[in-house]
């Protein structure tokens, strides 16, 4: 596994998926913390994306999993936090290459988009795929520089 700890969160639209992911993480003996929400009551996805993203940004051995109805809102919000590379994934290819080429540290899912089986497969790939570095390291560094300076070089 490429990460030591998983930070997980959802809004009401991704709550059921998050609960199933947590069950899976427990069976696989992954260490994780649920940052909420803790019910299906309507909430703002941004609040939970920020909680997870800030925790992931504190430690390179942490990663995040975020769920909402589409995955789009969570990925947009999480990517506003410095050091976060959140990837909305809908296929095993996305999960693999978000890690290999983009060094993604948060994976986002839409409860209304992907089946549970597909999500669990993507989580396995995401958690067990390393960053290739090489030519991709330079590209990720440009993203990091863009966060700091507003310039990509």
C-alpha positions as CSV (number, residue, x, y, z in Angstrom):
1,X,0.0,0.0,0.0
2,X,1.3,3.5,-0.9
3,X,-0.5,5.2,1.9
4,X,-0.6,4.7,5.7
5,X,-3.9,6.3,6.5
6,X,-7.1,7.1,4.6
7,X,-9.2,10.2,5.3
8,X,-12.8,9.7,4.1
9,X,-15.7,12.0,3.8
10,X,-19.0,12.6,2.0
11,X,-22.0,14.8,1.8
12,X,-25.6,13.4,2.0
13,X,-25.5,12.4,-1.7
14,X,-22.5,10.1,-1.1
15,X,-23.3,8.9,2.4
16,X,-24.4,5.4,1.5
17,X,-21.4,4.8,-0.7
18,X,-19.1,6.2,2.0
19,X,-20.6,3.7,4.5
20,X,-19.9,0.8,2.2
21,X,-16.4,2.0,1.5
22,X,-15.7,2.1,5.3
23,X,-16.9,-1.5,5.7
24,X,-14.6,-2.5,2.9
25,X,-11.6,-0.6,4.4
26,X,-12.3,-2.4,7.7
27,X,-12.2,-5.8,6.1
28,X,-8.9,-4.9,4.4
29,X,-7.5,-3.6,7.7
30,X,-6.8,-0.1,6.3
31,X,-6.5,2.6,9.0
32,X,-9.0,5.4,8.3
33,X,-10.9,8.2,9.8
34,X,-14.4,9.3,8.8
35,X,-14.6,13.1,8.6
36,X,-18.4,13.1,8.0
37,X,-21.1,13.7,7.2
38,X,-22.8,11.2,9.6
39,X,-26.3,11.1,8.2
40,X,-28.3,11.6,5.1
41,X,-29.4,15.1,6.2
42,X,-28.6,17.7,3.6
43,X,-25.2,19.3,4.0
44,X,-22.7,21.3,1.9
45,X,-20.2,19.0,0.3
46,X,-17.5,21.8,0.4
47,X,-17.3,21.5,4.2
48,X,-16.3,17.8,4.1
49,X,-14.0,18.1,1.1
50,X,-12.1,20.8,3.0
51,X,-11.9,18.7,6.2
52,X,-10.5,15.7,4.3
53,X,-8.2,17.7,2.0
54,X,-6.6,19.7,4.9
55,X,-5.9,16.4,6.8
56,X,-4.4,14.8,3.7
57,X,-2.2,17.9,3.0
58,X,-0.6,17.5,6.5
59,X,1.0,14.2,5.7
60,X,2.3,12.7,2.5
61,X,1.4,9.2,3.7
62,X,-2.3,10.1,4.0
63,X,-4.7,9.9,1.2
64,X,-8.4,10.8,0.9
65,X,-11.6,9.4,-0.4
66,X,-14.5,11.7,-1.1
67,X,-18.0,10.8,-2.2
68,X,-21.0,12.9,-3.3
69,X,-23.7,12.4,-5.9
70,X,-21.5,13.1,-8.9
71,X,-18.0,13.4,-7.4
72,X,-17.5,16.7,-9.3
73,X,-18.2,19.1,-6.4
74,X,-15.9,17.2,-4.0
75,X,-13.1,17.1,-6.5
76,X,-13.4,20.8,-7.3
77,X,-13.5,21.8,-3.6
78,X,-10.7,19.5,-2.5
79,X,-8.4,20.8,-5.3
80,X,-8.6,24.3,-3.8
81,X,-6.4,23.1,-0.8
82,X,-2.7,23.5,-1.4
83,X,-0.9,20.2,-2.0
84,X,-4.1,18.3,-3.0
85,X,-4.4,16.5,-6.3
86,X,-7.9,15.2,-6.2
87,X,-9.0,13.0,-9.1
88,X,-12.6,12.2,-10.0
89,X,-12.4,8.6,-11.1
90,X,-15.0,6.6,-13.0
91,X,-12.8,3.8,-14.3
92,X,-9.8,1.6,-13.3
93,X,-7.7,3.4,-15.8
94,X,-8.5,6.8,-14.1
95,X,-7.6,5.4,-10.7
96,X,-4.3,3.9,-11.9
97,X,-3.1,6.8,-14.0
98,X,-4.2,9.5,-11.5
99,X,-1.6,7.9,-9.2
100,X,1.0,6.9,-11.8
101,X,1.2,10.1,-13.7
102,X,-0.5,12.8,-11.5
103,X,0.5,11.6,-8.0
104,X,-3.1,12.1,-6.9
105,X,-3.6,11.9,-3.2
106,X,-7.5,12.1,-3.1
107,X,-9.9,10.0,-5.1
108,X,-13.4,11.2,-5.6
109,X,-16.5,9.2,-6.5
110,X,-20.1,9.8,-7.5
111,X,-22.6,7.6,-5.8
112,X,-25.0,8.0,-8.7
113,X,-22.2,7.4,-11.2
114,X,-20.3,4.2,-10.3
115,X,-21.3,0.8,-9.0
116,X,-20.0,-0.3,-5.6
117,X,-17.9,-3.1,-7.3
118,X,-16.3,-0.5,-9.6
119,X,-15.6,1.9,-6.7
120,X,-13.9,-0.8,-4.6
121,X,-11.8,-1.9,-7.5
122,X,-10.7,1.7,-8.1
123,X,-9.9,2.1,-4.4
124,X,-7.7,-1.0,-4.5
125,X,-5.8,0.3,-7.5
126,X,-5.5,3.8,-6.1
127,X,-4.2,2.6,-2.8
128,X,-1.7,0.2,-4.3
129,X,-0.3,2.2,-7.3
130,X,2.8,4.3,-6.9
131,X,3.8,7.5,-8.6
132,X,6.2,6.9,-11.6
133,X,8.1,10.1,-11.2
134,X,10.4,10.7,-14.1
135,X,8.9,13.0,-16.7
136,X,5.7,13.1,-14.6
137,X,7.5,14.6,-11.6
138,X,8.3,17.7,-13.5
139,X,4.7,18.1,-14.5
140,X,3.5,17.6,-10.9
141,X,6.1,20.1,-9.8
142,X,4.7,22.7,-12.2
143,X,1.2,22.2,-10.6
144,X,2.7,22.7,-7.1
145,X,4.5,25.8,-8.3
146,X,1.3,27.1,-9.8
147,X,-0.4,26.7,-6.4
148,X,2.4,28.8,-4.8
149,X,3.1,31.5,-7.3
150,X,0.3,31.5,-9.9
151,X,2.9,30.6,-12.5
152,X,3.7,27.1,-13.9
153,X,7.5,27.5,-14.2
